[in-house]
Amino acid sequence: MEDNQILELEEQKSGLGKVEISPEVIEVIAGIAAQEVEGIATLRGSFATDVAERLGRKNHGKGVKVDLDESGIIVDVSVVIVYGASVPEVANLVQMNIKQTLLTMTAIQIEAINVHVVGVQFESTESANDE
């Protein structure tokens, strides 16, 4: 994907001009929508995003990749789920929430939303030791 790709929305009847959306905006919206789903512990980003986050820079698009091609828009989300959650159920909820949120906020139809479960987060052992 080229860095300068911009998604142009269909022109509205207002005649005021055009609206363009950067793929990074779609990544942020999809990332926040994925984190809203119960059963998601965190999104998994690259090493660079993890370092930046430790330095205090919050990246809401972490773990989300957007591809714009001829067939449409494809969103890939890498998630870590909470131990005990149903993987197929949580992944389906992530797909539905991202689709609905992007449709509501941008009126963009998504070709595919691929959820990659890359880890499982267990409860912290500190709370178990306190008991």
C-alpha positions in Angstrom: 0.0 0.0 0.0 1.3 3.4 -0.9 1.6 6.0 1.9 -0.2 8.7 -0.1 -3.3 6.7 -0.9 -6.5 8.5 0.1 -10.0 7.1 0.0 -12.4 9.4 -1.7 -16.0 9.2 -0.6 -18.9 9.5 -3.1 -19.8 13.1 -3.6 -22.9 14.1 -1.6 -25.7 16.2 -3.1 -24.6 19.3 -1.1 -22.2 20.3 -3.8 -19.8 21.7 -1.2 -16.8 19.7 -2.4 -15.2 16.3 -1.9 -14.4 14.3 1.3 -11.2 12.2 1.5 -10.3 9.8 4.3 -6.8 8.6 4.9 -6.2 4.9 5.5 -4.7 5.8 8.9 -8.1 7.2 10.0 -9.7 3.8 9.1 -7.0 2.0 11.1 -7.7 4.2 14.2 -11.5 3.7 13.9 -11.2 0.0 13.4 -8.7 -0.3 16.3 -11.0 1.5 18.7 -14.0 -0.6 17.6 -12.0 -3.8 18.1 -11.0 -2.8 21.6 -14.6 -2.2 22.6 -15.5 -5.9 22.2 -15.6 -7.9 25.4 -13.1 -10.6 25.4 -10.3 -8.6 23.7 -7.3 -8.0 25.9 -5.3 -5.9 23.6 -4.3 -5.4 20.0 -0.9 -6.6 18.8 1.2 -4.1 16.9 4.7 -4.2 15.6 7.9 -3.8 17.7 8.1 -0.1 16.7 4.5 0.6 17.9 5.2 -1.2 21.2 8.3 0.9 21.8 6.5 4.1 20.9 3.7 3.2 23.3 6.1 2.6 26.1 7.5 6.1 25.5 4.1 7.6 26.0 2.7 7.8 22.5 -0.7 6.1 22.3 -1.4 4.5 18.9 -5.0 3.7 18.4 -4.3 2.1 15.0 -2.0 -0.5 16.6 -2.6 -4.0 15.3 -4.7 -2.8 12.4 -3.7 -2.9 8.7 -5.8 -1.5 5.9 -5.3 -2.5 2.3 -6.9 -0.6 -0.5 -7.0 -2.5 -3.8 -9.2 -3.1 -6.8 -11.6 -5.5 -5.0 -12.2 -3.0 -2.2 -11.0 -2.3 1.4 -9.5 -5.1 3.4 -8.9 -4.7 7.1 -6.6 -7.0 9.0 -6.8 -6.9 12.9 -4.3 -8.8 15.2 -5.8 -9.3 18.6 -5.0 -10.9 21.9 -8.0 -12.4 23.6 -8.8 -13.0 27.3 -8.4 -16.6 28.5 -11.8 -18.3 28.7 -13.4 -16.3 25.9 -14.8 -18.1 22.9 -12.4 -17.3 20.0 -15.0 -17.7 17.2 -17.6 -15.6 19.1 -15.2 -12.8 20.0 -13.7 -12.7 16.4 -17.2 -12.5 15.0 -18.1 -9.7 17.4 -14.9 -7.8 16.4 -15.8 -8.2 12.7 -19.4 -6.9 13.2 -18.4 -4.0 15.5 -15.7 -2.8 13.0 -18.0 -3.1 10.1 -20.8 -1.2 11.8 -18.6 1.5 13.3 -16.9 2.2 9.9 -20.2 2.2 8.1 -21.7 4.6 10.7 -18.7 7.0 10.9 -17.5 6.9 7.2 -20.2 5.3 5.1 -17.5 3.0 3.7 -18.3 -0.6 2.7 -15.6 -3.0 3.7 -14.7 -6.0 1.4 -13.3 -8.1 4.2 -12.3 -7.9 7.9 -9.8 -10.5 8.8 -9.2 -11.2 12.5 -5.9 -12.8 13.5 -5.8 -14.1 17.1 -2.1 -13.9 18.0 -2.2 -14.6 21.7 -4.2 -15.3 24.9 -3.9 -13.2 28.0 -4.3 -14.9 31.3 -5.4 -13.3 34.6 -2.5 -11.7 36.5 -1.1 -14.0 39.2 -0.9 -11.1 41.7 -4.7 -11.2 42.3 -4.6 -15.0 42.8 -1.8 -14.6 45.4 -3.7 -12.0 47.4 -6.4 -14.5 48.1 
